[in-house]
Amino acid sequence: MSTDVITSITEAEEASRAAIAQARQNARKMIADAETEGADIIGRSVSRAQEEVRALFDAADKTAAANAAELDGTIANRCAALRAHAEARLDKAAALILERIVKS
């Protein structure tokens, strides 16, 4: 074989090795970039989810407070009605007790 052919083959092999090394380096960089981007996406998603959870908790707290206030009003009205009913029957009960005491 001539030296030109051997030189040409050697140069092609070296170029091939260099291309493979460059491809490996590019692949490593692409993987590192993808991992970094993935971590950023996950971080943003977690932050967004935490904000949504906070908003849901705030809404639930407001709804619970409104429901509690409504129940407080309803219960107060029912208590007042029961008290009024009991007071109305108090005189009758006292009279009945006195009547039984006097008759015994």
MMTF fields as JSON, N, C-alpha, C and O atoms, coordinates in Angstrom:
{
  "mmtfVersion": "1.0.0",
  "mmtfProducer": "UNKNOWN",
  "numBonds": 415,
  "numAtoms": 416,
  "numGroups": 104,
  "numChains": 1,
  "numModels": 1,
  "chainsPerModel": [1],
  "groupsPerChain": [104],
  "chainIdList": ["A"],
  "bondAtomList": [4, 2, 8, 6, 12, 10, 16, 14, 20, 18, 24, 22, 28, 26, 32, 30, 36, 34, 40, 38, 44, 42, 48, 46, 52, 50, 56, 54, 60, 58, 64, 62, 68, 66, 72, 70, 76, 74, 80, 78, 84, 82, 88, 86, 92, 90, 96, 94, 100, 98, 104, 102, 108, 106, 112, 110, 116, 114, 120, 118, 124, 122, 128, 126, 132, 130, 136, 134, 140, 138, 144, 142, 148, 146, 152, 150, 156, 154, 160, 158, 164, 162, 168, 166, 172, 170, 176, 174, 180, 178, 184, 182, 188, 186, 192, 190, 196, 194, 200, 198, 204, 202, 208, 206, 212, 210, 216, 214, 220, 218, 224, 222, 228, 226, 232, 230, 236, 234, 240, 238, 244, 242, 248, 246, 252, 250, 256, 254, 260, 258, 264, 262, 268, 266, 272, 270, 276, 274, 280, 278, 284, 282, 288, 286, 292, 290, 296, 294, 300, 298, 304, 302, 308, 306, 312, 310, 316, 314, 320, 318, 324, 322, 328, 326, 332, 330, 336, 334, 340, 338, 344, 342, 348, 346, 352, 350, 356, 354, 360, 358, 364, 362, 368, 366, 372, 370, 376, 374, 380, 378, 384, 382, 388, 386, 392, 390, 396, 394, 400, 398, 404, 402, 408, 406, 412, 410],
  "bondOrderList": [1, 1, 1, 1, 1, 1, 1, 1, 1, 1, 1, 1, 1, 1, 1, 1, 1, 1, 1, 1, 1, 1, 1, 1, 1, 1, 1, 1, 1, 1, 1, 1, 1, 1, 1, 1, 1, 1, 1, 1, 1, 1, 1, 1, 1, 1, 1, 1, 1, 1, 1, 1, 1, 1, 1, 1, 1, 1, 1, 1, 1, 1, 1, 1, 1, 1, 1, 1, 1, 1, 1, 1, 1, 1, 1, 1, 1, 1, 1, 1, 1, 1, 1, 1, 1, 1, 1, 1, 1, 1, 1, 1, 1, 1, 1, 1, 1, 1, 1, 1, 1, 1, 1],
  "groupList": [{"groupName": "MET", "atomNameList": ["N", "CA", "C", "O"], "elementList": ["N", "C", "C", "O"], "formalChargeList": [0, 0, 0, 0], "bondAtomList": [1, 0, 2, 1, 3, 2], "bondOrderList": [1, 1, 2], "singleLetterCode": "M", "chemCompType": "L-PEPTIDE LINKING"}, {"groupName": "SER", "atomNameList": ["N", "CA", "C", "O"], "elementList": ["N", "C", "C", "O"], "formalChargeList": [0, 0, 0, 0], "bondAtomList": [1, 0, 2, 1, 3, 2], "bondOrderList": [1, 1, 2], "singleLetterCode": "S", "chemCompType": "L-PEPTIDE LINKING"}, {"groupName": "THR", "atomNameList": ["N", "CA", "C", "O"], "elementList": ["N", "C", "C", "O"], "formalChargeList": [0, 0, 0, 0], "bondAtomList": [1, 0, 2, 1, 3, 2], "bondOrderList": [1, 1, 2], "singleLetterCode": "T", "chemCompType": "L-PEPTIDE LINKING"}, {"groupName": "ASP", "atomNameList": ["N", "CA", "C", "O"], "elementList": ["N", "C", "C", "O"], "formalChargeList": [0, 0, 0, 0], "bondAtomList": [1, 0, 2, 1, 3, 2], "bondOrderList": [1, 1, 2], "singleLetterCode": "D", "chemCompType": "L-PEPTIDE LINKING"}, {"groupName": "VAL", "atomNameList": ["N", "CA", "C", "O"], "elementList": ["N", "C", "C", "O"], "formalChargeList": [0, 0, 0, 0], "bondAtomList": [1, 0, 2, 1, 3, 2], "bondOrderList": [1, 1, 2], "singleLetterCode": "V", "chemCompType": "L-PEPTIDE LINKING"}, {"groupName": "ILE", "atomNameList": ["N", "CA", "C", "O"], "elementList": ["N", "C", "C", "O"], "formalChargeList": [0, 0, 0, 0], "bondAtomList": [1, 0, 2, 1, 3, 2], "bondOrderList": [1, 1, 2], "singleLetterCode": "I", "chemCompType": "L-PEPTIDE LINKING"}, {"groupName": "GLU", "atomNameList": ["N", "CA", "C", "O"], "elementList": ["N", "C", "C", "O"], "formalChargeList": [0, 0, 0, 0], "bondAtomList": [1, 0, 2, 1, 3, 2], "bondOrderList": [1, 1, 2], "singleLetterCode": "E", "chemCompType": "L-PEPTIDE LINKING"}, {"groupName": "ALA", "atomNameList": ["N", "CA", "C", "O"], "elementList": ["N", "C", "C", "O"], "formalChargeList": [0, 0, 0, 0], "bondAtomList": [1, 0, 2, 1, 3, 2], "bondOrderList": [1, 1, 2], "singleLetterCode": "A", "chemCompType": "L-PEPTIDE LINKING"}, {"groupName": "ARG", "atomNameList": ["N", "CA", "C", "O"], "elementList": ["N", "C", "C", "O"], "formalChargeList": [0, 0, 0, 0], "bondAtomList": [1, 0, 2, 1, 3, 2], "bondOrderList": [1, 1, 2], "singleLetterCode": "R", "chemCompType": "L-PEPTIDE LINKING"}, {"groupName": "GLN", "atomNameList": ["N", "CA", "C", "O"], "elementList": ["N", "C", "C", "O"], "formalChargeList": [0, 0, 0, 0], "bondAtomList": [1, 0, 2, 1, 3, 2], "bondOrderList": [1, 1, 2], "singleLetterCode": "Q", "chemCompType": "L-PEPTIDE LINKING"}, {"groupName": "ASN", "atomNameList": ["N", "CA", "C", "O"], "elementList": ["N", "C", "C", "O"], "formalChargeList": [0, 0, 0, 0], "bondAtomList": [1, 0, 2, 1, 3, 2], "bondOrderList": [1, 1, 2], "singleLetterCode": "N", "chemCompType": "L-PEPTIDE LINKING"}, {"groupName": "LYS", "atomNameList": ["N", "CA", "C", "O"], "elementList": ["N", "C", "C", "O"], "formalChargeList": [0, 0, 0, 0], "bondAtomList": [1, 0, 2, 1, 3, 2], "bondOrderList": [1, 1, 2], "singleLetterCode": "K", "chemCompType": "L-PEPTIDE LINKING"}, {"groupName": "GLY", "atomNameList": ["N", "CA", "C", "O"], "elementList": ["N", "C", "C", "O"], "formalChargeList": [0, 0, 0, 0], "bondAtomList": [1, 0, 2, 1, 3, 2], "bondOrderList": [1, 1, 2], "singleLetterCode": "G", "chemCompType": "PEPTIDE LINKING"}, {"groupName": "LEU", "atomNameList": ["N", "CA", "C", "O"], "elementList": ["N", "C", "C", "O"], "formalChargeList": [0, 0, 0, 0], "bondAtomList": [1, 0, 2, 1, 3, 2], "bondOrderList": [1, 1, 2], "singleLetterCode": "L", "chemCompType": "L-PEPTIDE LINKING"}, {"groupName": "PHE", "atomNameList": ["N", "CA", "C", "O"], "elementList": ["N", "C", "C", "O"], "formalChargeList": [0, 0, 0, 0], "bondAtomList": [1, 0, 2, 1, 3, 2], "bondOrderList": [1, 1, 2], "singleLetterCode": "F", "chemCompType": "L-PEPTIDE LINKING"}, {"groupName": "CYS", "atomNameList": ["N", "CA", "C", "O"], "elementList": ["N", "C", "C", "O"], "formalChargeList": [0, 0, 0, 0], "bondAtomList": [1, 0, 2, 1, 3, 2], "bondOrderList": [1, 1, 2], "singleLetterCode": "C", "chemCompType": "L-PEPTIDE LINKING"}, {"groupName": "HIS", "atomNameList": ["N", "CA", "C", "O"], "elementList": ["N", "C", "C", "O"], "formalChargeList": [0, 0, 0, 0], "bondAtomList": [1, 0, 2, 1, 3, 2], "bondOrderList": [1, 1, 2], "singleLetterCode": "H", "chemCompType": "L-PEPTIDE LINKING"}],
  "groupTypeList": [0, 1, 2, 3, 4, 5, 2, 1, 5, 2, 6, 7, 6, 6, 7, 1, 8, 7, 7, 5, 7, 9, 7, 8, 9, 10, 7, 8, 11, 0, 5, 7, 3, 7, 6, 2, 6, 12, 7, 3, 5, 5, 12, 8, 1, 4, 1, 8, 7, 9, 6, 6, 4, 8, 7, 13, 14, 3, 7, 7, 3, 11, 2, 7, 7, 7, 10, 7, 7, 6, 13, 3, 12, 2, 5, 7, 10, 8, 15, 7, 7, 13, 8, 7, 16, 7, 6, 7, 8, 13, 3, 11, 7, 7, 7, 13, 5, 13, 6, 8, 5, 4, 11, 1],
  "groupIdList": [1, 2, 3, 4, 5, 6, 7, 8, 9, 10, 11, 12, 13, 14, 15, 16, 17, 18, 19, 20, 21, 22, 23, 24, 25, 26, 27, 28, 29, 30, 31, 32, 33, 34, 35, 36, 37, 38, 39, 40, 41, 42, 43, 44, 45, 46, 47, 48, 49, 50, 51, 52, 53, 54, 55, 56, 57, 58, 59, 60, 61, 62, 63, 64, 65, 66, 67, 68, 69, 70, 71, 72, 73, 74, 75, 76, 77, 78, 79, 80, 81, 82, 83, 84, 85, 86, 87, 88, 89, 90, 91, 92, 93, 94, 95, 96, 97, 98, 99, 100, 101, 102, 103, 104],
  "secStructList": [7, 7, 2, 2, 2, 2, 2, 2, 2, 2, 2, 2, 2, 2, 2, 2, 2, 2, 2, 2, 2, 2, 2, 2, 2, 2, 2, 2, 2, 2, 2, 2, 2, 2, 2, 2, 2, 2, 2, 2, 2, 2, 2, 2, 2, 2, 2, 2, 2, 2, 2, 2, 2, 2, 2, 2, 2, 2, 2, 2, 2, 2, 2, 2, 2, 2, 2, 2, 2, 2, 2, 2, 2, 2, 2, 2, 2, 2, 2, 2, 2, 2, 2, 2, 2, 2, 2, 2, 2, 2, 2, 2, 2, 2, 2, 2, 2, 2, 2, 2, 2, 2, 2, 7],
  "xCoordList": [0.834, 0.0, 0.882, 2.003, 0.328, 1.124, 0.93, -0.068, 1.866, 1.805, 0.647, 0.111, 0.267, -0.872, -2.165, -2.986, -2.33, -3.536, -3.531, -4.559, -2.389, -2.289, -2.537, -3.236, -1.98, -2.187, -3.662, -4.227, -4.272, -5.69, -6.55, -7.491, -6.227, -6.989, -6.791, -7.75, -5.57, -5.271, -6.012, -6.577, -6.008, -6.722, -8.227, -8.895, -8.749, -10.183, -10.522, -11.553, -9.65, -9.878, -9.846, -10.685, -8.865, -8.766, -9.982, -10.511, -10.414, -11.607, -12.831, -13.7, -12.884, -14.001, -13.983, -15.025, -12.796, -12.675, -13.057, -13.746, -12.61, -12.924, -14.432, -15.016, -15.062, -16.507, -17.276, -18.275, -16.794, -17.447, -17.297, -18.251, -16.089, -15.857, -16.736, -17.314, -16.828, -17.663, -19.138, -19.868, -19.565, -20.953, -21.241, -22.304, -20.283, -20.46, -20.54, -21.375, -19.672, -19.677, -21.003, -21.59, -21.465, -22.75, -23.895, -24.804, -23.837, -24.888, -24.88, -25.938, -23.679, -23.586, -24.164, -24.88, -23.843, -24.362, -25.882, -26.578, -26.394, -27.849, -28.529, -29.58, -27.934, -28.503, -28.473, -29.464, -27.35, -27.231, -28.238, -28.886, -28.37, -29.344, -30.766, -31.576, -31.063, -32.405, -32.69, -33.798, -31.699, -31.888, -32.11, -32.97, -31.349, -31.514, -32.896, -33.586, -33.289, -34.605, -35.717, -36.716, -35.538, -36.533, -36.66, -37.767, -35.521, -35.545, -36.236, -36.99, -35.979, -36.649, -38.157, -38.939, -38.553, -39.982, -40.635, -41.724, -39.972, -40.519, -40.626, -41.635, -39.594, -39.619, -40.762, -41.463, -40.948, -42.057, -43.402, -44.333, -43.498, -44.762, -45.08, -46.23, -44.074, -44.29, -44.722, -45.644, -44.066, -44.437, -45.874, -46.643, -46.223, -47.586, -48.594, -49.65, -48.278, -49.185, -49.336, -50.439, -48.25, -48.328, -49.206, -49.986, -49.08, -49.92, -51.393, -52.263, -51.661, -53.04, -53.608, -54.769, -52.79, -53.245, -53.534, -54.54, -52.643, -52.888, -54.197, -54.982, -54.419, -55.653, -56.876, -57.893, -56.782, -57.899, -58.154, -59.304, -57.078, -57.242, -57.864, -58.733, -57.418, -57.997, -59.486, -60.297, -59.834, -61.247, -62.045, -63.164, -61.474, -62.158, -62.337, -63.386, -61.318, -61.426, -62.524, -63.3, -62.581, -63.619, -65.008, -65.936, -65.141, -66.431, -66.816, -67.971, -65.853, -66.125, -66.525, -67.439, -65.852, -66.192, -67.604, -68.37, -67.935, -69.28, -70.333, -71.376, -70.059, -70.996, -71.137, -72.237, -70.019, -70.065, -70.879, -71.668, -70.695, -71.464, -72.954, -73.793, -73.27, -74.674, -75.259, -76.376, -74.499, -74.975, -75.128, -76.079, -74.205, -74.319, -75.628, -76.324, -75.957, -77.213, -78.418, -79.369, -78.381, -79.492, -79.662, -80.781, -78.554, -78.616, -79.105, -79.903, -78.638, -79.091, -80.595, -81.293, -81.092, -82.537, -83.319, -84.366, -82.819, -83.509, -83.496, -84.488, -82.349, -82.269, -83.266, -83.941, -83.35, -84.292, -85.726, -86.542, -86.03, -87.379, -87.676, -88.764, -86.726, -86.918, -87.074, -87.915, -86.266, -86.35, -87.721, -88.342, -88.18, -89.484, -90.597, -91.531, -90.483, -91.485, -91.471, -92.519, -90.247, -90.122, -90.663, -91.343, -90.366, -90.858, -92.384, -93.035, -92.941, -94.396, -95.039, -96.137, -94.375, -94.934, -94.566, -95.115, -93.643, -93.178, -94.315, -94.462, -95.096, -96.204, -97.202, -97.691, -97.495, -98.425, -97.852, -98.582, -96.563, -95.916, -95.899, -96.152, -95.602, -95.584, -96.973, -97.116, -97.979, -99.358, -99.73, -100.384, -99.344, -99.632, -98.946, -99.54, -97.699, -96.968, -97.635, -97.809, -98.005, -98.673, -100.004, -100.36, -100.715, -102.002, -101.837, -102.629, -100.833, -100.595, -100.124, -100.49, -99.312, -98.849, -100.023, -100.143, -100.876, -102.024, -103.005, -103.57, -103.223, -104.188, -103.64, -104.424, -102.358, -101.835, -101.837, -101.417],
  "yCoordList": [-1.172, 0.0, 1.238, 1.264, 2.201, 3.417, 4.227, 4.083, 5.049, 5.876, 6.862, 7.256, 7.253, 8.18, 7.512, 8.132, 6.261, 5.53, 5.323, 5.512, 4.938, 4.731, 6.044, 6.066, 7.114, 8.439, 8.812, 9.336, 8.545, 8.857, 8.046, 8.576, 6.766, 5.912, 6.387, 6.447, 6.719, 7.201, 8.497, 8.672, 9.395, 10.666, 10.428, 11.082, 9.493, 9.176, 8.573, 8.899, 7.69, 7.097, 8.167, 8.174, 9.071, 10.156, 11.072, 11.492, 11.375, 12.213, 11.514, 12.136, 10.194, 9.412, 9.425, 9.612, 9.226, 9.264, 10.646, 10.762, 11.667, 13.039, 13.29, 13.919, 12.803, 12.98, 12.227, 12.719, 11.015, 10.234, 10.949, 11.041, 11.45, 12.172, 13.423, 13.727, 14.137, 15.342, 14.972, 15.665, 13.878, 13.436, 13.051, 13.367, 12.364, 12.003, 13.251, 13.335, 14.209, 15.452, 16.194, 16.702, 16.251, 16.902, 16.182, 16.818, 14.832, 14.056, 14.33, 14.492, 14.381, 14.679, 16.056, 16.233, 17.031, 18.391, 18.404, 19.049, 17.698, 17.646, 17.008, 17.474, 15.945, 15.279, 16.231, 16.351, 16.908, 17.85, 18.983, 19.372, 19.515, 20.583, 20.098, 20.81, 18.888, 18.331, 18.119, 18.39, 17.638, 17.444, 18.779, 18.881, 19.791, 21.123, 21.684, 22.21, 21.566, 22.066, 21.291, 21.873, 19.983, 19.172, 19.581, 19.681, 19.816, 20.257, 21.61, 21.839, 22.509, 23.82, 23.667, 24.318, 22.812, 22.581, 22.004, 22.426, 21.044, 20.449, 21.504, 21.57, 22.326, 23.384, 24.357, 24.729, 24.767, 25.684, 25.015, 25.641, 23.734, 23.009, 22.877, 23.039, 22.587, 22.477, 23.827, 23.893, 24.893, 26.229, 26.567, 27.085, 26.274, 26.554, 25.723, 26.228, 24.468, 23.603, 24.115, 24.094, 24.573, 25.113, 26.369, 26.557, 27.212, 28.413, 28.029, 28.621, 27.041, 26.597, 26.009, 26.242, 25.253, 24.669, 25.776, 25.732, 26.776, 27.906, 28.612, 28.964, 28.811, 29.472, 28.627, 29.168, 27.314, 26.439, 26.469, 26.504, 26.455, 26.534, 27.872, 27.918, 28.954, 30.266, 30.289, 30.784, 29.74, 29.699, 28.831, 29.182, 27.704, 26.822, 27.507, 27.376, 28.238, 28.975, 30.04, 30.205, 30.75, 31.781, 31.153, 31.661, 30.043, 29.355, 28.833, 28.943, 28.265, 27.753, 28.886, 28.725, 30.022, 31.168, 31.672, 32.0, 31.73, 32.169, 31.183, 31.591, 29.897, 28.877, 28.943, 28.801, 29.158, 29.248, 30.458, 30.371, 31.578, 32.779, 32.544, 32.952, 31.892, 31.587, 30.659, 30.87, 29.633, 28.707, 29.411, 29.141, 30.306, 31.059, 31.837, 31.853, 32.475, 33.228, 32.322, 32.635, 31.202, 30.25, 29.68, 29.569, 29.32, 28.75, 29.793, 29.479, 31.018, 32.087, 32.295, 32.487, 32.26, 32.426, 31.268, 31.478, 30.054, 28.889, 28.933, 28.599, 29.353, 29.484, 30.524, 30.309, 31.642, 32.689, 32.17, 32.446, 31.419, 30.878, 29.872, 29.89, 29.003, 28.036, 28.739, 28.356, 29.762, 30.517, 31.193, 31.166, 31.791, 32.458, 31.443, 31.707, 30.288, 29.24, 28.747, 28.533, 28.571, 28.115, 29.163, 28.825, 30.422, 31.493, 31.578, 31.854, 31.344, 31.391, 30.263, 30.426, 29.141, 27.998, 28.028, 27.258, 28.912, 28.979, 29.348, 28.736, 30.323, 30.742, 29.599, 29.361, 28.904, 27.783, 26.666, 26.056, 26.395, 25.361, 25.756, 24.925, 27.016, 27.482, 27.378, 26.985, 27.718, 27.637, 26.184, 25.89, 25.294, 23.87, 23.323, 22.549, 23.728, 23.287, 23.812, 23.068, 25.065, 25.653, 24.955, 24.684, 24.675, 24.001, 22.627, 22.246, 21.886, 20.556, 20.637, 19.802, 21.646, 21.812, 22.171, 21.645, 23.047, 23.488, 22.33, 22.184, 21.52, 20.423, 19.245, 18.405, 19.156, 17.994, 18.118, 17.195],
  "zCoordList": [0.0, 0.0, 0.0, 0.508, -0.571, -0.633, 0.635, 1.341, 0.897, 2.101, 2.046, 3.082, 0.854, 0.718, 1.189, 1.865, 0.828, 1.226, 2.743, 3.394, 3.307, 4.754, 5.491, 6.504, 4.999, 5.594, 5.519, 6.479, 4.395, 4.205, 5.172, 5.762, 5.334, 6.257, 7.697, 8.465, 8.061, 9.405, 9.692, 10.772, 8.732, 8.891, 9.031, 9.832, 8.249, 8.333, 9.691, 10.28, 10.187, 11.506, 12.598, 13.498, 12.506, 13.481, 13.411, 14.44, 12.214, 12.032, 12.593, 13.205, 12.37, 12.896, 14.426, 15.054, 15.035, 16.499, 17.035, 18.049, 16.355, 16.779, 16.676, 17.559, 15.605, 15.437, 16.513, 17.037, 16.84, 17.897, 19.251, 20.024, 19.521, 20.777, 20.849, 21.893, 19.74, 19.701, 19.898, 20.606, 19.267, 19.416, 20.866, 21.399, 21.502, 22.913, 23.788, 24.689, 23.518, 24.289, 24.088, 25.043, 22.834, 22.55, 23.264, 23.798, 23.267, 23.937, 25.442, 26.049, 26.048, 27.485, 27.794, 28.779, 26.937, 27.141, 26.993, 27.778, 25.995, 25.794, 27.002, 27.442, 27.538, 28.717, 29.909, 30.63, 30.119, 31.242, 31.096, 32.067, 29.877, 29.633, 29.886, 30.48, 29.433, 29.63, 31.114, 31.578, 31.857, 33.293, 33.997, 34.871, 33.627, 34.216, 33.889, 34.763, 32.628, 32.222, 32.925, 33.35, 33.043, 33.751, 35.21, 35.74, 35.859, 37.258, 37.38, 38.325, 36.424, 36.44, 36.266, 36.958, 35.348, 35.107, 36.356, 36.744, 36.98, 38.206, 39.299, 40.001, 39.449, 40.455, 40.23, 41.171, 38.984, 38.673, 38.919, 39.425, 38.557, 38.764, 40.245, 40.654, 41.042, 42.494, 43.059, 43.871, 42.638, 43.119, 42.727, 43.538, 41.492, 41.011, 41.805, 42.186, 42.052, 42.818, 44.246, 44.792, 44.856, 46.211, 46.246, 47.179, 45.244, 45.17, 45.021, 45.658, 44.179, 43.99, 45.282, 45.621, 45.99, 47.256, 48.261, 48.969, 48.323, 49.231, 48.878, 49.758, 47.583, 47.145, 47.513, 47.948, 47.343, 47.706, 49.211, 49.65, 50.001, 51.453, 51.858, 52.729, 51.227, 51.532, 51.208, 51.989, 50.034, 49.637, 50.604, 50.978, 51.006, 51.95, 53.3, 53.931, 53.745, 55.01, 54.936, 55.876, 53.825, 53.667, 53.651, 54.28, 52.924, 52.877, 54.246, 54.656, 54.955, 56.296, 57.236, 58.045, 57.139, 57.989, 57.673, 58.579, 56.391, 56.006, 56.512, 57.023, 56.369, 56.856, 58.372, 58.907, 59.06, 60.523, 60.957, 61.898, 60.281, 60.616, 60.374, 61.177, 59.274, 58.969, 60.03, 60.502, 60.399, 61.431, 62.774, 63.507, 63.103, 64.353, 64.385, 65.401, 63.279, 63.207, 63.327, 64.043, 62.632, 62.678, 64.076, 64.577, 64.7, 66.044, 67.043, 67.926, 66.909, 67.807, 67.661, 68.657, 66.443, 66.219, 66.827, 67.439, 66.662, 67.228, 68.748, 69.397, 69.321, 70.781, 71.289, 72.296, 70.589, 70.994, 70.909, 71.787, 69.851, 69.703, 70.815, 71.389, 71.12, 72.203, 73.549, 74.363, 73.775, 75.025, 75.147, 76.21, 74.058, 74.081, 74.339, 75.095, 73.705, 73.896, 75.352, 75.96, 75.897, 77.286, 78.249, 79.218, 77.988, 78.871, 78.812, 79.82, 77.648, 77.509, 78.308, 78.841, 78.393, 79.119, 80.607, 81.395, 80.991, 82.37, 83.326, 84.384, 82.963, 83.833, 84.021, 85.125, 82.935, 83.017, 83.888, 84.67, 83.761, 84.562, 86.031, 86.903, 86.305, 87.695, 88.301, 89.459, 87.545, 88.039, 88.294, 89.295, 87.441, 87.609, 88.862, 89.612, 89.083, 90.273, 91.532, 92.497, 91.535, 92.7, 92.967, 94.114, 91.909, 92.057, 92.686, 93.548, 92.275, 92.821, 94.275, 95.101, 94.576, 95.957, 96.854, 97.961, 96.396, 97.2, 97.379, 98.464, 96.378, 96.449, 97.256, 97.698, 97.459, 98.168, 99.64, 100.338]
}
